[in-house]
Amino acid sequence: MTQLSEDCFAHGGALMPLDEALALIEKRVSPVSGIETIPLVSACGRILASDMIASNDVPPHANSAVDGYAVYYDDLSPGRDTVLPLIGRIAAGQPFHRPVRRGEALRIFTGAMMPVGEGDDAPDTVFMQEDCQLDGTRVTFPSGIDRGANRRLPGEDVTIGDMLLSGGRRLRAADLALMAAVGCTELVVRTRLRIALFSTGDEVREPGTMLAPGQIYDSNRVALRALLTSLGCMVSDLGILADDPKKTADAITKAARTHDLLISSGGVSVGEEDHVRDVVEGQGRIDIWRLAIKPGRPLILGTVRTDACPVPYLGLPGNPAAVIVTFLKFARPLILCLAGANEPPPRLYPVQAGFSHRKKKQRREYVRCVLSTDTNGGLVAKKAGRQGAGILSAVSSADGLVELPEDMQYLKCGSTVDFMPFNEVE
């Protein structure tokens, strides 16, 4: 299936605003993942392929919400204590053996099925045990309780026919518990997205090897692999590509045959040794080049031709802080669309800026920040160290990103800003 239509994105000299790029992804990128059925217990983090409708009530029968005593509300004396005989007990999973008559009380435990009565009437109210007095086989009940107190009704949580989960939802532990509550043992989910990942650059080396002058360790691939895995992707780590156009082209061609998306970092700027952009354009086309954000302006999104269908190619910047910011704000929405997820954008929270900042207009900027609390209990965002695109330590120590909009040129300390915690995108 073609992911990007032929007229998907325009590129040229102007930088593309982030919102425009995200809107185009949402409009024109289609899911490429297949569908499979897996056990419920294995579905956490997977993407639901279809809507789930309740096939039964939860709870399936009326039951007690507390440990106490079940009675008919109409047996209670208004304004004074009521004494009733205790005729038995009901434990969870063990319904009472006969209909309960008017004027009788039953010991009942949390989760136990409410007893049936004679005719259409039945005990409908539960007293908490600590509110009552037991004397042998007689129980004294205080006045003032409401009809139906401490009784859970059938279908109180879920009713047959309810929409439980929508297709495209990324499943959490609570979702699996909900499906188990209606008796589900399997779920139909999207297959995991297959992603080829590599870094580029003669200066980049694997951690643990000896560095020659001018070389650096590859931190980008480690970060990207972790981020992709957290989204449920199957990642093929293809290592580091040298700054060689032919080797780069061969690696891209081979990876495109067996993957749903190719992702690299570095090699997408305008330097003489930045070959990725030219290689992708030679094997397919470039749809986006350069976003109006900081950090992270050099970025490409395109497609590579294969015998089957075009495969998307995402080239991220080489600087590590820029890699993480562009992944969270651009690559993540792209991957979720390709994987068939229907997920709202991360929430932004208003906080107070604990710093002043000057920026260029017409460019969205992301400041790596830590949160603290002021004397009034309000949240204050302060810069997490130096903010350069290559400063990885500021990202590691930060709690999230302060988003400064395109039309802002100067941020005054004490102003209200939008803050995206990293745990919104984990």
C-alpha positions as CSV (number, residue, x, y, z in Angstrom):
1,M,0.0,0.0,0.0
2,T,1.3,3.5,-0.9
3,Q,1.8,5.5,2.2
4,L,2.2,8.9,0.7
5,S,0.2,10.2,-2.3
6,E,2.2,11.5,-5.2
7,D,1.4,15.2,-4.4
8,C,1.8,14.7,-0.7
9,F,4.2,17.5,0.3
10,A,5.8,20.5,-1.3
11,H,9.5,21.2,-0.6
12,G,11.8,24.0,-1.5
13,G,13.6,26.9,0.1
14,A,11.0,27.8,2.7
15,L,10.8,25.9,6.0
16,M,7.6,24.0,6.6
17,P,5.7,24.9,9.8
18,L,5.4,21.9,12.1
19,D,1.6,22.1,12.3
20,E,1.4,22.0,8.5
21,A,3.6,18.9,8.3
22,L,1.6,17.1,11.0
23,A,-1.7,17.9,9.2
24,L,-0.4,16.5,6.0
25,I,0.7,13.3,7.8
26,E,-2.7,12.9,9.3
27,K,-4.5,13.6,6.0
28,R,-2.4,11.5,3.6
29,V,-0.5,8.8,5.5
30,S,-2.3,5.5,5.7
31,P,-1.7,2.5,8.0
32,V,0.6,-0.2,6.5
33,S,0.3,-2.7,9.4
34,G,-1.5,-5.9,8.9
35,I,-3.9,-7.6,11.3
36,E,-3.5,-10.5,13.6
37,T,-5.2,-12.2,16.5
38,I,-3.2,-12.6,19.8
39,P,-3.9,-13.7,23.3
40,L,-5.4,-11.0,25.6
41,V,-2.5,-11.3,28.0
42,S,0.0,-10.4,25.2
43,A,-1.8,-7.3,24.0
44,C,-0.4,-4.6,26.2
45,G,1.0,-1.8,24.1
46,R,-0.5,-3.2,20.9
47,I,-2.9,-1.3,18.7
48,L,-6.5,-2.5,18.6
49,A,-7.6,-3.2,15.0
50,S,-11.4,-2.9,15.5
51,D,-14.0,-1.6,17.9
52,M,-14.8,-3.8,20.9
53,I,-18.5,-4.1,22.0
54,A,-19.5,-5.5,25.4
55,S,-21.1,-9.0,25.1
56,N,-22.3,-9.1,28.7
57,D,-23.0,-7.0,31.7
58,V,-20.3,-6.1,34.3
59,P,-21.1,-7.0,37.0
60,P,-23.3,-9.8,35.7
61,H,-25.5,-9.8,38.8
62,A,-26.3,-7.5,41.7
63,N,-23.6,-7.9,44.5
64,S,-22.5,-6.3,47.7
65,A,-19.9,-3.5,47.7
66,V,-18.9,-4.1,51.4
67,D,-18.7,-6.7,54.1
68,G,-22.0,-6.4,56.0
69,Y,-25.6,-7.4,56.1
70,A,-28.2,-7.6,53.4
71,V,-31.8,-6.6,54.2
72,Y,-35.1,-5.5,52.7
73,Y,-35.1,-1.7,52.9
74,D,-38.9,-1.8,53.6
75,D,-38.3,-3.9,56.7
76,L,-36.4,-1.0,58.4
77,S,-38.3,1.1,61.0
78,P,-38.2,4.9,60.1
79,G,-36.4,7.0,62.7
80,R,-35.3,4.2,65.0
81,D,-33.3,1.0,65.2
82,T,-34.5,-2.2,63.6
83,V,-33.8,-5.7,65.0
84,L,-33.9,-8.6,62.5
85,P,-33.0,-12.3,62.7
86,L,-29.8,-13.5,61.0
87,I,-30.6,-16.6,58.9
88,G,-27.3,-17.3,57.1
89,R,-24.3,-16.0,55.2
90,I,-23.4,-15.4,51.6
91,A,-19.7,-15.5,50.5
92,A,-18.5,-14.4,47.0
93,G,-19.2,-17.1,44.4
94,Q,-21.6,-18.9,46.7
95,P,-25.2,-17.8,46.1
96,F,-27.7,-18.3,49.0
97,H,-29.5,-21.6,48.7
98,R,-33.1,-20.3,49.0
99,P,-35.2,-17.1,48.5
100,V,-35.0,-14.7,51.4
101,R,-38.3,-13.8,53.0
102,R,-39.3,-10.4,54.4
103,G,-38.1,-9.8,57.9
104,E,-34.8,-11.8,57.5
105,A,-31.2,-10.6,57.4
106,L,-28.2,-12.2,55.8
107,R,-24.5,-11.8,56.5
108,I,-22.9,-10.9,53.1
109,F,-19.3,-10.3,52.0
110,T,-17.8,-8.0,49.4
111,G,-18.5,-9.2,45.9
112,A,-21.1,-11.8,47.0
113,M,-24.3,-12.1,44.9
114,M,-27.3,-10.3,46.4
115,P,-29.9,-12.9,47.5
116,V,-33.1,-13.4,45.6
117,G,-36.4,-12.9,47.3
118,E,-39.9,-14.3,47.0
119,G,-41.8,-13.0,44.0
120,D,-40.5,-9.8,42.4
121,D,-39.1,-8.4,45.6
122,A,-35.6,-9.1,47.0
123,P,-33.2,-7.7,49.6
124,D,-32.0,-4.4,48.2
125,T,-29.8,-2.7,50.8
126,V,-26.5,-3.6,52.6
127,F,-25.4,-2.2,55.9
128,M,-21.6,-2.1,56.6
129,Q,-20.8,-4.5,59.4
130,E,-19.2,-1.8,61.6
131,D,-22.5,0.1,61.7
132,C,-24.5,-2.9,63.1
133,Q,-24.6,-4.8,66.4
134,L,-24.7,-8.6,66.4
135,D,-26.2,-10.4,69.4
136,G,-26.2,-14.1,68.8
137,T,-28.6,-14.6,65.9
138,R,-30.1,-11.1,66.0
139,V,-28.7,-8.0,64.4
140,T,-29.6,-4.4,65.3
141,F,-29.6,-1.9,62.4
142,P,-29.4,1.9,62.9
143,S,-31.8,4.2,61.0
144,G,-30.8,6.6,58.3
145,I,-29.5,4.4,55.5
146,D,-30.6,5.0,51.9
147,R,-32.5,2.4,49.9
148,G,-30.0,0.4,47.8
149,A,-26.9,1.5,49.8
150,N,-23.8,-0.6,49.2
151,R,-25.4,-2.6,46.4
152,R,-23.9,-2.9,43.0
153,L,-26.4,-3.3,40.2
154,P,-26.0,-5.6,37.2
155,G,-24.4,-3.6,34.4
156,E,-23.3,-0.8,36.7
157,D,-19.9,-0.8,35.1
158,V,-20.6,-2.2,31.6
159,T,-23.9,-2.9,29.9
160,I,-24.3,-5.3,26.9
161,G,-23.8,-3.4,23.7
162,D,-21.6,-0.7,25.2
163,M,-18.7,0.5,23.1
164,L,-15.7,-0.5,25.3
165,L,-12.7,0.3,23.1
166,S,-12.3,2.0,19.7
167,G,-10.2,0.6,16.9
168,G,-6.8,2.3,16.8
169,R,-6.4,2.5,20.6
170,R,-3.0,1.7,22.0
171,L,-3.8,-0.8,24.7
172,R,-3.0,-0.3,28.3
173,A,-3.1,-2.6,31.3
174,A,-6.5,-1.2,32.3
175,D,-7.9,-1.9,28.8
176,L,-6.9,-5.5,29.1
177,A,-8.5,-5.8,32.5
178,L,-11.7,-4.4,31.0
179,M,-11.7,-6.9,28.2
180,A,-11.1,-9.7,30.7
181,A,-14.1,-8.5,32.7
182,V,-16.4,-9.2,29.8
183,G,-14.8,-12.6,29.2
184,C,-12.5,-11.8,26.3
185,T,-9.5,-14.1,25.8
186,E,-8.2,-12.8,22.4
187,L,-7.9,-9.4,20.6
188,V,-7.5,-8.5,16.9
189,V,-4.6,-6.1,16.7
190,R,-2.4,-4.4,14.2
191,T,0.9,-6.2,13.4
192,R,4.0,-4.5,14.7
193,L,5.5,-1.9,12.4
194,R,8.9,-3.1,10.9
195,I,11.4,-0.4,11.0
196,A,15.0,-0.3,9.7
197,L,17.3,2.0,11.8
198,F,20.7,3.2,11.0
199,S,23.1,6.1,11.7
200,T,25.3,7.8,9.2
201,G,28.8,9.4,9.3
202,D,32.5,8.5,9.2
203,E,32.9,10.1,12.6
204,V,30.4,7.9,14.3
205,R,31.5,4.8,16.2
206,E,29.9,2.2,18.3
207,P,30.1,2.7,22.1
208,G,32.8,0.5,23.6
209,T,35.3,0.9,20.7
210,M,38.4,3.1,20.7
211,L,37.9,6.6,19.3
212,A,40.3,8.2,16.9
213,P,40.7,12.0,16.8
214,G,37.5,13.6,15.5
215,Q,35.3,10.6,16.2
216,I,32.2,10.3,18.5
217,Y,30.1,7.5,20.0
218,D,26.7,6.8,18.4
219,S,24.1,7.9,21.0
220,N,21.3,8.6,18.4
221,R,20.7,4.9,17.4
222,V,20.5,3.9,21.1
223,A,17.9,6.6,21.8
224,L,15.9,5.9,18.7
225,R,15.8,2.2,19.2
226,A,14.5,2.7,22.7
227,L,11.8,5.2,21.5
228,L,10.7,2.9,18.7
229,T,10.5,-0.1,21.0
230,S,8.3,1.8,23.4
231,L,5.9,2.3,20.5
232,G,5.7,-1.4,19.9
233,C,7.8,-1.4,16.7
234,M,10.0,-4.3,15.5
235,V,13.4,-2.6,15.0
236,S,16.2,-3.9,12.7
237,D,19.4,-2.2,13.8
238,L,21.5,-1.8,10.7
239,G,24.4,-0.1,12.3
240,I,26.4,2.9,11.0
241,L,26.7,3.9,7.3
242,A,29.9,5.5,6.1
243,D,29.7,8.8,4.2
244,D,29.7,7.0,0.9
245,P,26.9,7.5,-1.6
246,K,27.0,4.0,-3.1
247,K,27.1,2.2,0.2
248,T,24.3,4.4,1.5
249,A,22.2,3.7,-1.6
250,D,22.8,-0.1,-1.4
251,A,21.8,-0.2,2.3
252,I,18.6,1.8,1.7
253,T,17.6,-0.3,-1.3
254,K,18.1,-3.6,0.7
255,A,16.3,-2.3,3.8
256,A,13.3,-1.0,1.8
257,R,12.5,-4.5,0.6
258,T,11.7,-5.9,4.0
259,H,10.6,-3.0,6.2
260,D,7.6,-0.6,6.5
261,L,9.7,2.5,7.4
262,L,13.4,3.4,7.2
263,I,14.8,5.8,9.8
264,S,18.3,7.3,9.9
265,S,20.0,10.1,11.8
266,G,22.5,12.5,10.2
267,G,23.4,13.1,6.6
268,V,20.3,15.2,5.8
269,S,21.8,18.7,5.8
270,V,23.5,20.5,2.9
271,G,27.1,19.6,3.5
272,E,29.2,17.9,0.9
273,E,29.3,14.7,3.0
274,D,25.6,14.6,3.7
275,H,24.5,12.0,1.1
276,V,21.2,10.7,2.5
277,R,19.0,13.4,0.9
278,D,20.5,12.9,-2.6
279,V,20.3,9.1,-2.3
280,V,16.6,9.1,-1.3
281,E,15.8,11.6,-4.0
282,G,17.6,9.4,-6.5
283,Q,15.7,6.3,-5.5
284,G,12.3,7.9,-5.0
285,R,11.4,11.4,-3.9
286,I,11.6,13.9,-1.1
287,D,8.3,15.1,0.3
288,I,9.5,17.3,3.2
289,W,12.9,18.8,3.7
290,R,13.5,21.2,6.6
291,L,11.0,22.0,9.3
292,A,10.6,25.4,11.0
293,I,11.5,24.2,14.4
294,K,14.5,24.4,16.8
295,P,16.2,22.1,17.4
296,G,15.7,20.0,14.4
297,R,15.5,22.0,11.2
298,P,17.3,19.5,8.9
299,L,14.9,16.7,8.4
300,I,13.6,14.8,5.4
301,L,10.5,12.7,4.8
302,G,10.3,10.9,1.5
303,T,9.6,7.5,-0.2
304,V,12.0,4.9,-1.7
305,R,10.8,2.9,-4.6
306,T,10.6,-0.9,-4.3
307,D,9.2,-3.7,-6.5
308,A,6.2,-3.9,-4.2
309,C,5.3,-0.3,-3.1
310,P,7.0,2.9,-2.1
311,V,8.4,2.7,1.5
312,P,8.6,5.9,3.6
313,Y,12.0,7.2,4.5
314,L,12.5,9.5,7.5
315,G,15.9,11.2,7.9
316,L,16.4,12.9,11.3
317,P,19.1,15.4,12.2
318,G,22.5,14.3,13.5
319,N,22.6,16.3,16.7
320,P,21.3,14.2,19.6
321,A,19.0,16.8,21.2
322,A,17.5,17.5,17.8
323,V,17.0,13.8,17.2
324,I,15.0,13.4,20.3
325,V,12.9,16.5,19.9
326,T,12.1,15.8,16.2
327,F,11.3,12.2,17.0
328,L,8.8,13.2,19.7
329,K,7.2,16.0,17.8
330,F,7.3,14.6,14.2
331,A,8.4,11.0,13.9
332,R,6.2,9.7,16.6
333,P,2.9,11.0,15.0
334,L,4.1,9.6,11.7
335,I,4.8,6.1,13.2
336,L,1.5,6.0,15.0
337,C,-0.3,6.8,11.7
338,L,1.6,4.1,9.8
339,A,0.9,1.6,12.6
340,G,-2.8,2.3,12.6
341,A,-3.1,4.1,15.9
342,N,-5.7,6.7,16.6
343,E,-4.1,8.6,19.4
344,P,-4.7,12.2,20.4
345,P,-1.6,14.5,20.5
346,P,0.3,14.8,23.8
347,R,-1.3,17.3,26.2
348,L,0.4,20.5,27.0
349,Y,0.2,22.0,30.5
350,P,0.3,25.7,31.4
351,V,3.3,26.5,33.7
352,Q,5.2,29.6,34.6
353,A,8.4,30.3,32.8
354,G,11.4,30.6,35.1
355,F,13.6,32.1,32.4
356,S,13.6,34.8,29.8
357,H,14.3,33.8,26.2
358,R,14.8,35.4,22.8
359,K,13.9,33.4,19.6
360,K,13.4,33.9,15.9
361,K,9.9,34.6,14.6
362,Q,8.2,32.0,12.3
363,R,10.0,29.1,14.0
364,R,8.7,26.9,16.8
365,E,11.2,26.4,19.5
366,Y,11.5,23.7,22.2
367,V,13.3,24.4,25.4
368,R,14.5,21.5,27.5
369,C,13.3,22.3,31.0
370,V,13.0,20.9,34.6
371,L,10.0,21.6,36.8
372,S,10.1,23.0,40.3
373,T,7.4,24.4,42.6
374,D,7.2,28.0,43.7
375,T,6.1,29.2,47.2
376,N,2.4,29.1,46.2
377,G,2.6,25.5,44.9
378,G,2.6,26.5,41.2
379,L,4.8,24.8,38.7
380,V,7.8,26.7,37.3
381,A,9.8,25.5,34.2
382,K,13.5,26.3,34.2
383,K,16.1,25.6,31.5
384,A,17.8,22.2,32.0
385,G,21.3,23.5,31.3
386,R,22.7,24.6,27.9
387,Q,20.2,24.4,25.0
388,G,22.4,23.5,22.0
389,A,21.2,20.9,19.5
390,G,24.2,18.7,20.5
391,I,23.7,19.0,24.3
392,L,22.3,15.6,25.2
393,S,22.8,16.1,29.0
394,A,20.1,18.8,29.0
395,V,17.6,16.4,27.5
396,S,18.5,13.6,30.0
397,S,18.1,15.9,33.0
398,A,14.9,17.6,31.7
399,D,11.3,16.8,32.7
400,G,9.9,17.9,29.4
401,L,9.8,20.6,26.7
402,V,8.5,24.1,26.9
403,E,6.9,25.0,23.5
404,L,7.4,28.5,22.2
405,P,5.1,29.3,19.3
406,E,6.1,30.7,15.9
407,D,4.8,34.2,16.5
408,M,6.8,34.7,19.7
409,Q,10.1,36.6,19.6
410,Y,10.8,37.3,23.3
411,L,9.7,35.3,26.3
412,K,9.6,37.2,29.6
413,C,10.4,35.4,32.8
414,G,7.1,34.8,34.7
415,S,5.0,34.4,31.6
416,T,2.7,31.4,31.2
417,V,4.1,28.8,28.7
418,D,3.0,25.4,27.4
419,F,4.9,22.4,28.8
420,M,4.9,18.9,27.5
421,P,6.1,16.3,30.1
422,F,8.2,13.5,28.6
423,N,5.8,11.0,30.3
424,E,3.1,12.2,27.9
425,V,5.0,10.6,25.0
426,E,6.5,7.5,26.7
